[in-house]
Each structure stands twice: as C-alpha cells, then as structure tokens.
Amino acid sequence: MRKRKMFQGILVMLFMLLLAVTAACSKKEEAAPSASANGEQERAKEITVSWMRDLGPSNPHAYYPSQLFSQSMIYEPLVEYGEGGKIKPHLATSWEISEDGKEYTFHLREDVQYSDGTPFNAASVKRNIDAILQNKTTHSWLGTAKLLDHLELVDEYTVKLVMSEPYYPVLQDLTTVRPFRFLADAGFPEGDNTLESIQSPIGTGPWMLEEYKQDEYSVFVKNPNYWGEQPELDKITVRIIPDAETRVLAFEKGDLDLIFGEGSISLDEFTRLQKNDAFETEVSGPLGTRNLILNTQNEKLADTRVRLALHHGFDKAAMVKGITSDVEQPATQVLTTDYPYVSQTFPGFAYDASKAAAYLDEAGWKVPASGGTREKDGEKLSFELMYDTTDRIQKAMGETLQAEWAGLGVELQLTGLELTEQTKRFREGDYDMNFWFNSGVPYDPHTLVNAVAEPTFGVAEAHLNIEGKAELDEQIRQVLASVDEKQRQELYDQILQKVQEESVIIPLSYIRQYNVYQKTLDNVSFPESRWDHPFNSIHLK
C-alpha cells in the first residue's frame, strides 16, 4: 500500500513537470517572431522613444499641454512646407488666389478618409475652420487666424477662405502644425468648442493614438485608412520621462531606440554619446534662436539703458560654448538671413562690463557703499527669470546670467515652472524675464513681427513701453498686407532694425535639433520644420 502511494506521487510529479515544460514551450512559441512566406523570421516593426512631458489630449486646435510633434503625427494640413520654403499640395491638390489677395480657393483630395473611416471633405474643413474661429483671439498670434473672416463651401471638395484684408503669408500659416488641421466629426465635443476639449483624436494623418496613459506613455499605430505612403514602422511607444539623466540611462540600457528634439537631453550628455561608437548621433542646421525676453511693463526694464546694460553685461560666447559644448553658436540677432526678407546682419551687443555699469549708473541705479545689489529711490535692481524645469539648457543659462549680472549689481531670482504655468504667465504678461524662442520655418519672419504687434502670447506685451510702439505696429500691419515685393522688403528692413535696437529681446544662441539613436535604426532624419515628427522615414535595419 505504501509503495503504491509513493508510485502514485511520483506519477503526479512527472505529470505536473510535463505540463510546466509544455506551457513554457507554448509561451516561447507565442513570443517568437512570426515566420514569413520564405521562412525568414520577421521582427516587430516598432520602436520606443521618450519625451520630457505628457503629450496631452492631442487636440489639433489647442496648445499646451498638447505637444506639436504628436499633433503632427495625427493631423494634416491643406498644404505643406517643402524644401527651400516651397509650398506644396497636401490635403488640397491645388488652389487659386484672387487678384485682391483676399480669397483662397482650395480643391481637396477626394480619396482621403479619417482614421475612423469617415470621409474628409469640404463640410469637414468648414466645421474645423468654424471651430477655430470660435476662439479667434486665442489663435490671433497667427495672422491668418486674426484676419480670416469666414470659409465658404463651393462644392463637396472645394472650399474658399475669405480674408477681411489681404495677408500675404496665408499659405505659410496653413502649413503650421496648429491650429489649421482637421479633426473628424466623431472627435468634436458638444458645441464644437474644440479649444476646450475633444471627444477623441481622430485625424487623416499616418498615425493614430491607440493608447494613452497620462504622464506615463502614449502608443501610436499606423492608420490603416491612410491615403498616402504608409510609414515603415507599425508602432511607436512614447514614454514620458521628465528627467533628462533618466532618459539617457534608459537609452544606454537599450530601453529606448531614439532620443530626439532640442532640450531632450543636456548637450554635455549629447557630446558624450556622440563620442560613443555604440550609438548614432546627428545634429541639424540652425532651426531658430534661443532668446531672453525682457518685459517693459516692468518700469525698470522700460528704461532702454537698463536693457542695454543687461545685453552688454554677460559673456555670451563663453556661456554658449560652456553650456552647449559648441553644438549651438552665439546669436547676434533674432532672425538670421536664412529667412525670407531678412537681409540685414547685425553685429549684436559685445560683452563689455564697463559699458554695462556705465548704462546703469546713467539710469540712476547705484551700488551701495556696502556693495551688493544696486538701488534707486530705496528699491533694489532685482528681477525674476522664469525657466522651464524640464529644459536643462534654460536652467544652466539662467544660473550663468544670475552669476554674471550679480557682478554688475543686478539681482536675478530664478523661478522654475512647469511649461504650462510658464506659458500661462508669459501670455498674461505676468513676468519680468522669460526664455523664449522664435518659431522658425514656416512661421518667420511674418509670425515674429505679428507677435510683436498682437497681444496674446507675451511678446507684444513685452514691447508695450518701447518708444515708437504705435508706429512700429502700423509698419507691421502694412508689411503683412503688402502686395508689392519691394515695399515689403523695405518695411521688413525697418521693422527688424527697430526690434534689434530696442533690445527687448536678447538673442542667446542658434538652436539645433539633435538625434541620438540605436544602430538598429536607419534613415533617421530631420523634418523640414522642427515642429513636425521624424518617424515616417525611419525603418529597422
């Protein structure tokens, strides 16, 4: 009896062992790559990348926290910005412009569906444009939004944009990532106020959002209904990793395939990885200018002499070299001559501590006998500088400015903010100083000068108390409505010189994008605009 029980126990153990082995083999077979028709193993065509902040609801008509690169994956424009600034067809196949420059008629593609299978047509375009016009003030930093009167339906696949007055950069504005892109009917909220919220992110673009967990990750997959050339990849997972050092560690462990975009890692880390043969790195050409903007609504900064002192009062070349390791170069003007209508080269403001001190003395700001921060009428020469807590370059530059200006007797208090709060305060004009960059192509120079004239995004507010602001605003109105190329060029020359001389904007460095990626990736490139995503061309080796 005892022997029989032992024998039965052994049989049970052998049976359970057999089950475990079978299950393990089955699981291994499930995890193994599928075999193609020719017997070769196919790898999953997916990559994992990171971003420093939550991607937001991916609303095509809203701003932060929605992120530009992810918006550009889902939503598409009527026309696109091509190499050398050439405007190319996209969702519109062709267009005509009226002689008076106030009407733009677009002929739409007839083979486009949203990712939910519903048609893209003239009615859909009108619903989106009407939603944008509901929040015209918010979008008026873009001249087309400010001057767009209405959109007319011509037929099922033809629409007409009607402007209240001529505005030459309409086509350039329509290439931008937001707000002139298109959401399917199923994505609209009740009342169609898309600026407040959307039901779901449904676009015509090559990617659609499959899964989203706030502050953790977003998963994008190919749009099966995409009308254009399908991407090589099938799936992209974007992990949200706020800390730059943690992103680099994840990349070096192999948990990330690609780190992209300026500010995504420190430039020290980029140059270190650049020297590592285990990885691939690339740097783009200059894409924009990193600036410091001084708010003249602060009475101290309304004095031109104080602004000039701050320009001359720090060693820009040394700061940019030390912080960016020569990846970026010192900037002397907000817009380089790479942009249309930017014909002048300005020498910039040379580092000269003696000249800076003389300007402050002349303005009545004196160093106390005991030293320290300058004073005038019992008030200290003290300012607050906002910076984005996720941007290592902003923080490092802020600390450098704080140290160098302290030598002049200027106190600088650094305030690190989440980007949403930083942007809110900037728009409201609730700041002394802020880091700010111009938009680059396809926005400039027209978007820069419009921002100087049009209150909403903080730039116009910063210029409110400069001398001759009304005259500058009128010149900006004229240049944007001009139909004569010679007059347009002359006006731009005058406007950009005035902006340079008033020194509200301190150009710091010329921004470049950089990619760091695993050797398993191929055909990683930079988009025409720094705001678009880089994923469509990528494939696995």
LUMSE-613464 format. One record per residue (C-alpha): residue number from 0; x, y, z. Coordinates in Angstrom, 3 decimals, padded with zeros to 6 digits. Layout:
BEGIN
- i,x,y,z
- NUM,X,Y,Z;
...
This chain:
BEGIN
- i,x,y,z
- 0,000.000,000.000,000.000;
- 1,002.757,002.380,000.945;
- 2,004.703,001.557,-002.218;
- 3,001.619,002.138,-004.350;
- 4,001.113,005.653,-002.791;
- 5,004.761,006.529,-003.476;
- 6,004.392,005.381,-007.058;
- 7,001.220,007.488,-007.497;
- 8,003.005,010.545,-006.048;
- 9,005.877,010.123,-008.493;
- 10,003.401,009.907,-011.404;
- 11,001.668,013.145,-010.270;
- 12,005.011,014.961,-010.048;
- 13,006.046,013.770,-013.506;
- 14,002.682,014.857,-014.937;
- 15,002.972,018.336,-013.439;
- 16,006.548,018.690,-014.708;
- 17,005.364,017.728,-018.187;
- 18,002.629,020.392,-018.034;
- 19,005.134,023.072,-016.990;
- 20,007.517,022.225,-019.837;
- 21,004.656,022.236,-022.354;
- 22,003.425,025.632,-021.132;
- 23,006.916,027.114,-021.305;
- 24,007.382,025.890,-024.851;
- 25,003.999,027.248,-025.831;
- 26,004.803,030.660,-024.323;
- 27,008.146,030.735,-026.117;
- 28,006.442,029.943,-029.392;
- 29,003.942,032.790,-028.808;
- 30,006.743,035.275,-028.120;
- 31,008.848,034.208,-031.080;
- 32,008.813,036.372,-034.224;
- 33,006.444,035.163,-036.920;
- 34,007.850,033.398,-039.944;
- 35,007.423,034.987,-043.363;
- 36,006.420,033.059,-046.502;
- 37,010.058,032.429,-047.386;
- 38,010.811,031.029,-043.947;
- 39,012.637,034.104,-042.607;
- 40,011.801,035.463,-039.143;
- 41,010.045,038.878,-039.183;
- 42,010.816,041.360,-036.422;
- 43,008.122,043.523,-034.885;
- 44,008.359,046.918,-036.626;
- 45,008.105,049.101,-033.556;
- 46,010.283,051.497,-031.605;
- 47,010.208,053.153,-028.201;
- 48,011.128,056.804,-027.803;
- 49,010.822,059.286,-024.944;
- 50,009.523,062.773,-024.335;
- 51,010.052,065.076,-021.383;
- 52,006.405,065.887,-020.683;
- 53,002.927,064.445,-021.112;
- 54,001.684,064.616,-024.708;
- 55,-001.699,065.907,-023.633;
- 56,-005.027,065.143,-025.337;
- 57,-003.611,065.553,-028.873;
- 58,-006.132,068.275,-029.687;
- 59,-005.465,069.752,-033.160;
- 60,-006.817,073.203,-032.255;
- 61,-005.269,073.589,-028.782;
- 62,-001.866,074.436,-027.375;
- 63,-000.150,073.168,-024.246;
- 64,-000.236,070.511,-022.912;
- 65,-000.780,069.065,-026.413;
- 66,002.655,068.532,-027.972;
- 67,003.425,069.664,-031.502;
- 68,005.240,066.562,-032.724;
- 69,002.426,064.222,-031.677;
- 70,-000.224,066.540,-033.131;
- 71,001.648,066.409,-036.449;
- 72,001.536,062.584,-036.399;
- 73,-002.270,062.520,-036.293;
- 74,-003.425,065.637,-038.144;
- 75,-002.573,067.054,-041.576;
- 76,-002.679,070.457,-043.338;
- 77,-004.179,071.591,-046.630;
- 78,-000.688,072.483,-047.895;
- 79,002.797,071.599,-046.683;
- 80,006.081,073.439,-046.330;
- 81,008.664,071.950,-048.664;
- 82,012.400,072.255,-049.156;
- 83,013.534,075.839,-049.592;
- 84,010.173,077.147,-048.417;
- 85,008.210,075.924,-051.436;
- 86,004.506,075.437,-050.641;
- 87,003.324,072.024,-051.836;
- 88,-000.105,070.344,-052.143;
- 89,-001.219,068.027,-049.348;
- 90,-004.896,067.589,-048.431;
- 91,-005.541,070.219,-051.105;
- 92,-004.372,069.282,-054.602;
- 93,-004.360,072.858,-055.937;
- 94,-005.503,076.399,-055.133;
- 95,-006.169,079.831,-056.621;
- 96,-005.693,083.280,-055.061;
- 97,-007.899,086.212,-056.062;
- 98,-006.321,089.341,-057.527;
- 99,-007.062,091.376,-054.415;
- 100,-005.357,088.741,-052.234;
- 101,-008.439,088.201,-050.055;
- 102,-009.828,084.892,-051.354;
- 103,-008.090,081.494,-051.429;
- 104,-009.919,078.658,-053.186;
- 105,-008.718,075.130,-052.384;
- 106,-009.524,071.940,-054.302;
- 107,-009.425,068.982,-051.920;
- 108,-008.247,065.441,-052.454;
- 109,-011.198,063.093,-052.991;
- 110,-009.509,059.909,-051.721;
- 111,-008.951,060.873,-048.075;
- 112,-010.571,059.264,-045.037;
- 113,-010.126,059.922,-041.358;
- 114,-008.684,057.052,-039.341;
- 115,-012.232,056.058,-038.299;
- 116,-013.170,055.558,-041.963;
- 117,-015.309,058.698,-042.336;
- 118,-014.716,060.973,-045.355;
- 119,-012.601,064.117,-045.396;
- 120,-014.430,066.708,-047.490;
- 121,-015.388,070.365,-047.733;
- 122,-018.006,070.088,-044.967;
- 123,-015.365,068.690,-042.612;
- 124,-012.970,071.523,-043.460;
- 125,-015.690,074.091,-042.762;
- 126,-016.580,072.553,-039.398;
- 127,-012.925,072.704,-038.333;
- 128,-012.393,076.279,-039.549;
- 129,-015.598,077.404,-037.829;
- 130,-014.349,075.810,-034.594;
- 131,-011.069,077.729,-034.914;
- 132,-012.954,080.975,-035.487;
- 133,-014.906,080.383,-032.248;
- 134,-011.612,081.115,-030.456;
- 135,-010.183,083.687,-032.816;
- 136,-008.500,085.745,-030.090;
- 137,-006.512,082.772,-028.818;
- 138,-005.256,081.938,-032.308;
- 139,-004.615,085.532,-033.411;
- 140,-000.855,085.201,-032.853;
- 141,-001.088,083.638,-036.317;
- 142,-002.034,086.341,-038.789;
- 143,-004.312,084.129,-040.875;
- 144,-006.451,083.358,-037.820;
- 145,-006.637,087.038,-036.940;
- 146,-007.753,088.137,-040.427;
- 147,-009.803,085.135,-041.548;
- 148,-013.420,086.239,-041.954;
- 149,-015.131,083.001,-042.931;
- 150,-014.966,079.879,-045.078;
- 151,-017.414,079.166,-047.897;
- 152,-018.439,075.764,-049.266;
- 153,-018.142,075.783,-053.069;
- 154,-018.918,072.108,-053.633;
- 155,-018.263,068.765,-051.953;
- 156,-014.498,069.027,-052.444;
- 157,-013.900,072.776,-052.857;
- 158,-013.671,075.484,-050.180;
- 159,-012.953,079.210,-050.232;
- 160,-011.150,081.049,-047.433;
- 161,-012.239,084.689,-047.301;
- 162,-009.936,087.171,-045.547;
- 163,-011.023,090.514,-044.114;
- 164,-007.986,092.121,-045.746;
- 165,-005.016,090.993,-047.841;
- 166,-002.443,088.962,-045.926;
- 167,000.449,087.583,-047.937;
- 168,001.561,084.667,-045.619;
- 169,-001.754,082.735,-045.692;
- 170,-000.266,079.648,-047.364;
- 171,002.717,079.618,-044.980;
- 172,000.365,079.793,-041.982;
- 173,-001.734,076.915,-043.287;
- 174,001.314,074.612,-043.217;
- 175,001.739,075.026,-039.448;
- 176,001.044,072.194,-037.005;
- 177,-001.693,074.099,-035.184;
- 178,-004.407,075.246,-035.355;
- 179,-005.217,074.748,-039.073;
- 180,-005.502,070.966,-039.095;
- 181,-008.527,068.718,-039.236;
- 182,-010.496,066.615,-036.769;
- 183,-013.144,064.029,-037.726;
- 184,-016.789,064.630,-036.798;
- 185,-016.630,061.937,-034.111;
- 186,-013.891,063.899,-032.342;
- 187,-015.923,067.079,-031.882;
- 188,-017.379,067.934,-028.461;
- 189,-020.898,069.216,-027.973;
- 190,-020.997,072.827,-029.157;
- 191,-017.865,072.316,-031.299;
- 192,-015.603,074.351,-028.969;
- 193,-012.525,072.247,-029.658;
- 194,-010.211,074.594,-027.777;
- 195,-011.765,073.392,-024.524;
- 196,-011.801,069.660,-025.309;
- 197,-012.296,066.967,-027.933;
- 198,-014.031,063.587,-027.761;
- 199,-011.117,061.679,-029.290;
- 200,-008.084,062.439,-031.508;
- 201,-009.161,061.304,-034.994;
- 202,-007.214,062.708,-037.926;
- 203,-006.234,061.905,-041.501;
- 204,-002.522,061.501,-040.752;
- 205,-000.351,058.376,-040.998;
- 206,-000.586,057.661,-037.256;
- 207,-003.400,057.261,-034.756;
- 208,-003.354,057.172,-030.978;
- 209,-004.052,053.624,-029.767;
- 210,-003.416,054.039,-026.041;
- 211,-002.735,056.954,-023.720;
- 212,-001.906,057.000,-020.018;
- 213,-001.349,060.498,-018.696;
- 214,002.212,061.268,-017.609;
- 215,003.309,057.700,-018.419;
- 216,003.098,056.824,-022.108;
- 217,001.308,057.153,-025.446;
- 218,001.149,054.424,-028.084;
- 219,000.723,055.251,-031.779;
- 220,-000.034,052.765,-034.540;
- 221,-000.349,053.113,-038.301;
- 222,-003.591,054.484,-039.660;
- 223,-004.988,051.655,-041.838;
- 224,-007.041,054.164,-043.841;
- 225,-004.130,056.467,-044.641;
- 226,-004.347,057.887,-048.167;
- 227,-000.603,058.493,-048.584;
- 228,002.548,056.431,-048.371;
- 229,002.467,054.257,-045.275;
- 230,005.342,054.549,-042.750;
- 231,007.800,051.665,-042.466;
- 232,007.167,051.293,-038.733;
- 233,003.940,049.802,-037.357;
- 234,004.029,051.103,-033.809;
- 235,005.669,053.865,-031.769;
- 236,005.581,053.983,-027.980;
- 237,006.387,057.338,-026.397;
- 238,007.466,057.006,-022.768;
- 239,007.180,060.125,-020.630;
- 240,010.464,060.604,-018.769;
- 241,010.712,064.130,-017.294;
- 242,014.296,063.806,-016.053;
- 243,016.969,064.139,-018.740;
- 244,019.506,061.913,-016.963;
- 245,016.925,059.163,-016.578;
- 246,016.193,059.365,-020.322;
- 247,019.876,058.866,-021.113;
- 248,020.158,055.911,-018.737;
- 249,017.108,054.290,-020.337;
- 250,018.628,054.821,-023.776;
- 251,022.006,053.350,-022.799;
- 252,020.248,050.295,-021.303;
- 253,018.510,049.769,-024.641;
- 254,015.023,050.611,-023.330;
- 255,014.785,053.498,-025.805;
- 256,015.558,053.414,-029.507;
- 257,015.666,057.163,-030.134;
- 258,016.015,060.460,-028.268;
- 259,015.113,063.473,-030.417;
- 260,014.395,067.209,-030.210;
- 261,016.222,070.119,-028.601;
- 262,016.225,070.116,-024.819;
- 263,015.576,066.373,-024.641;
- 264,018.960,065.731,-023.017;
- 265,021.741,068.003,-021.866;
- 266,024.260,068.908,-024.509;
- 267,027.022,067.538,-022.286;
- 268,025.324,064.151,-022.483;
- 269,024.818,064.545,-026.221;
- 270,028.507,065.218,-026.848;
- 271,029.416,062.265,-024.612;
- 272,027.131,059.931,-026.585;
- 273,028.458,061.446,-029.809;
- 274,031.875,060.016,-028.937;
- 275,030.460,056.548,-028.244;
- 276,030.698,054.279,-031.300;
- 277,027.870,052.121,-029.947;
- 278,025.328,054.798,-030.899;
- 279,024.440,057.055,-033.803;
- 280,024.111,060.843,-033.416;
- 281,023.112,063.671,-035.766;
- 282,022.881,067.464,-035.484;
- 283,020.658,069.637,-037.674;
- 284,021.393,073.077,-039.059;
- 285,020.167,076.178,-037.145;
- 286,016.384,075.984,-036.710;
- 287,015.605,079.003,-034.563;
- 288,017.021,081.368,-031.968;
- 289,017.059,080.908,-028.210;
- 290,016.274,084.295,-026.654;
- 291,015.705,086.037,-023.372;
- 292,012.772,088.463,-023.471;
- 293,012.574,091.485,-021.158;
- 294,009.135,092.769,-020.199;
- 295,008.940,096.573,-020.477;
- 296,005.730,096.523,-018.432;
- 297,008.218,096.353,-015.553;
- 298,009.156,100.019,-015.087;
- 299,012.821,099.187,-014.551;
- 300,013.008,097.334,-017.870;
- 301,011.112,100.098,-019.661;
- 302,014.367,102.088,-019.425;
- 303,016.388,101.340,-022.573;
- 304,019.626,101.922,-020.656;
- 305,018.829,099.057,-018.263;
- 306,018.078,096.733,-021.184;
- 307,021.325,097.705,-022.931;
- 308,023.259,097.117,-019.710;
- 309,021.849,093.595,-019.476;
- 310,022.807,092.903,-023.111;
- 311,026.405,094.020,-022.563;
- 312,026.686,092.604,-019.044;
- 313,027.431,088.925,-019.712;
- 314,029.886,086.924,-021.790;
- 315,027.524,085.315,-024.297;
- 316,030.193,083.471,-026.254;
- 317,031.633,081.832,-023.141;
- 318,028.173,080.946,-021.827;
- 319,027.012,079.317,-025.053;
- 320,030.270,077.414,-025.502;
- 321,030.310,076.201,-021.902;
- 322,026.680,075.110,-021.800;
- 323,026.178,073.767,-025.322;
- 324,029.712,072.451,-025.990;
- 325,029.736,074.258,-029.363;
- 326,026.618,072.409,-030.559;
- 327,024.916,075.816,-030.596;
- 328,026.562,079.103,-031.627;
- 329,026.172,082.561,-030.048;
- 330,023.368,084.602,-031.632;
- 331,023.637,088.260,-032.601;
- 332,020.093,088.745,-033.928;
- 333,016.691,087.122,-033.534;
- 334,016.356,086.085,-037.192;
- 335,019.265,085.038,-039.366;
- 336,019.486,085.828,-043.075;
- 337,018.305,082.270,-043.813;
- 338,014.709,083.534,-043.560;
- 339,012.805,085.293,-046.354;
- 340,013.037,089.109,-046.248;
- 341,015.811,089.104,-043.608;
- 342,018.529,090.976,-045.483;
- 343,020.466,092.653,-042.666;
- 344,023.252,091.326,-040.485;
- 345,023.552,092.990,-037.076;
- 346,026.783,092.946,-035.044;
- 347,024.971,092.295,-031.784;
- 348,025.922,093.626,-028.347;
- 349,029.509,092.846,-027.375;
- 350,030.381,091.783,-023.836;
- 351,031.542,094.942,-022.037;
- 352,031.051,095.038,-018.271;
- 353,032.325,098.630,-018.033;
- 354,029.806,099.855,-020.601;
- 355,027.039,097.922,-018.832;
- 356,027.935,099.512,-015.490;
- 357,028.007,102.970,-017.099;
- 358,024.480,102.484,-018.506;
- 359,023.174,101.521,-015.057;
- 360,024.933,104.479,-013.407;
- 361,023.414,106.809,-016.003;
- 362,019.967,105.341,-015.317;
- 363,020.373,106.182,-011.631;
- 364,020.967,102.680,-010.281;
- 365,023.850,102.963,-007.797;
- 366,025.874,100.336,-005.952;
- 367,025.522,100.838,-002.153;
- 368,028.645,101.673,-000.185;
- 369,028.491,098.213,001.329;
- 370,028.314,096.634,-002.151;
- 371,025.742,094.168,-003.423;
- 372,022.588,094.915,-005.393;
- 373,022.159,098.351,-006.976;
- 374,019.449,100.620,-005.574;
- 375,017.415,103.616,-006.693;
- 376,014.896,105.524,-004.577;
- 377,015.082,102.766,-001.960;
- 378,014.283,099.993,-004.460;
- 379,016.641,097.190,-005.446;
- 380,017.505,096.384,-009.078;
- 381,016.042,092.897,-008.868;
- 382,014.254,090.745,-011.467;
- 383,012.615,087.332,-011.718;
- 384,013.552,084.985,-014.586;
- 385,011.170,082.128,-015.411;
- 386,012.525,078.892,-016.884;
- 387,011.106,075.514,-017.899;
- 388,012.061,072.950,-015.254;
- 389,012.440,070.211,-017.885;
- 390,014.876,072.232,-020.020;
- 391,018.428,071.790,-018.767;
- 392,019.797,074.493,-021.060;
- 393,017.400,077.153,-019.769;
- 394,018.322,076.380,-016.167;
- 395,022.078,076.441,-016.864;
- 396,021.838,079.702,-018.806;
- 397,019.730,081.234,-016.048;
- 398,022.348,080.337,-013.446;
- 399,025.101,081.854,-015.609;
- 400,023.173,085.096,-016.083;
- 401,022.432,085.205,-012.360;
- 402,026.147,084.982,-011.540;
- 403,027.367,087.436,-014.175;
- 404,024.725,090.098,-013.585;
- 405,025.361,089.886,-009.836;
- 406,028.804,091.286,-010.646;
- 407,027.050,094.336,-012.124;
- 408,024.878,094.728,-009.040;
- 409,021.772,093.201,-010.646;
- 410,019.901,090.581,-008.616;
- 411,018.287,087.769,-010.638;
- 412,015.856,085.364,-008.982;
- 413,015.307,082.111,-010.867;
- 414,011.841,080.535,-010.870;
- 415,011.494,077.051,-012.336;
- 416,007.977,076.309,-013.603;
- 417,006.109,073.574,-015.380;
- 418,005.800,074.550,-019.031;
- 419,002.035,075.048,-018.789;
- 420,002.391,077.565,-015.951;
- 421,005.363,079.278,-017.610;
- 422,003.351,079.689,-020.816;
- 423,000.294,080.967,-018.937;
- 424,002.275,083.654,-017.151;
- 425,004.058,084.630,-020.357;
- 426,000.773,085.058,-022.241;
- 427,-000.643,087.168,-019.423;
- 428,002.443,089.390,-019.301;
- 429,002.977,088.294,-015.690;
- 430,006.778,088.123,-015.702;
- 431,009.981,090.188,-015.697;
- 432,012.096,087.951,-017.907;
- 433,011.428,084.724,-019.734;
- 434,013.218,082.341,-022.075;
- 435,011.581,082.475,-025.485;
- 436,012.452,081.267,-028.970;
- 437,011.225,082.282,-032.384;
- 438,009.212,079.698,-034.250;
- 439,011.483,079.076,-037.265;
- 440,010.110,077.888,-040.598;
- 441,007.426,078.110,-041.852;
- 442,006.423,080.822,-039.392;
- 443,009.034,083.532,-039.707;
- 444,009.566,086.400,-040.289;
- 445,005.842,087.169,-040.511;
- 446,004.891,085.403,-037.273;
- 447,007.622,087.161,-035.297;
- 448,006.536,090.634,-036.378;
- 449,002.860,089.771,-035.883;
- 450,003.674,088.602,-032.334;
- 451,005.392,091.943,-031.632;
- 452,002.197,093.778,-032.624;
- 453,-000.548,091.384,-031.483;
- 454,-001.136,090.898,-027.730;
- 455,-001.841,087.298,-026.729;
- 456,001.433,085.389,-026.436;
- 457,003.595,087.683,-024.300;
- 458,005.862,089.175,-026.981;
- 459,003.696,092.213,-027.747;
- 460,003.206,092.727,-024.023;
- 461,006.982,092.841,-023.563;
- 462,007.244,095.636,-026.178;
- 463,004.356,097.763,-024.844;
- 464,006.523,100.518,-023.366;
- 465,009.160,100.931,-026.057;
- 466,009.429,104.287,-027.782;
- 467,007.505,104.441,-031.071;
- 468,005.376,101.315,-030.438;
- 469,002.358,102.703,-032.344;
- 470,004.476,103.479,-035.420;
- 471,006.055,100.017,-035.273;
- 472,002.612,098.384,-035.118;
- 473,001.485,100.321,-038.195;
- 474,004.585,099.236,-040.146;
- 475,003.849,095.633,-039.198;
- 476,000.242,095.973,-040.387;
- 477,001.476,097.377,-043.698;
- 478,004.089,094.698,-044.333;
- 479,001.666,091.831,-043.727;
- 480,-000.896,093.333,-046.118;
- 481,001.629,094.385,-048.783;
- 482,001.346,093.114,-052.328;
- 483,004.460,094.891,-053.607;
- 484,007.698,092.927,-053.042;
- 485,009.952,095.998,-052.951;
- 486,007.775,097.760,-050.390;
- 487,007.575,094.563,-048.349;
- 488,011.351,094.253,-048.220;
- 489,011.819,097.905,-047.196;
- 490,009.270,097.554,-044.403;
- 491,010.869,094.371,-043.081;
- 492,014.262,096.112,-043.011;
- 493,012.833,098.938,-040.894;
- 494,010.854,096.659,-038.557;
- 495,013.670,094.198,-037.829;
- 496,016.156,097.031,-037.240;
- 497,013.747,098.618,-034.743;
- 498,013.289,095.299,-032.927;
- 499,017.073,094.886,-032.732;
- 500,017.725,098.423,-031.473;
- 501,015.022,098.372,-028.798;
- 502,016.800,095.379,-027.211;
- 503,013.677,093.894,-025.621;
- 504,014.821,090.546,-026.986;
- 505,018.308,089.266,-026.105;
- 506,019.380,086.669,-028.700;
- 507,021.377,083.959,-026.923;
- 508,022.134,081.086,-029.299;
- 509,021.036,079.462,-032.528;
- 510,019.080,076.313,-031.754;
- 511,019.829,072.990,-033.421;
- 512,017.979,069.712,-033.164;
- 513,019.837,066.545,-032.343;
- 514,019.053,062.861,-032.602;
- 515,020.631,060.030,-030.639;
- 516,019.598,056.559,-031.728;
- 517,020.476,052.875,-031.619;
- 518,022.333,051.345,-034.552;
- 519,019.302,049.164,-035.266;
- 520,017.553,052.215,-036.783;
- 521,018.081,053.520,-040.287;
- 522,017.034,056.584,-042.292;
- 523,016.601,058.810,-039.234;
- 524,016.341,062.387,-040.491;
- 525,015.121,065.839,-039.533;
- 526,011.771,067.172,-040.791;
- 527,011.597,070.435,-042.769;
- 528,010.084,072.134,-039.715;
- 529,011.395,071.460,-036.228;
- 530,007.781,071.071,-035.043;
- 531,006.941,068.057,-037.183;
- 532,007.672,064.485,-036.158;
- 533,010.631,062.470,-037.559;
- 534,009.047,058.987,-037.692;
- 535,007.669,058.368,-041.208;
- 536,011.031,057.645,-042.836;
- 537,012.541,055.501,-040.047;
- 538,012.934,051.776,-040.556;
- 539,014.742,048.950,-038.802;
- 540,017.933,047.550,-040.247;
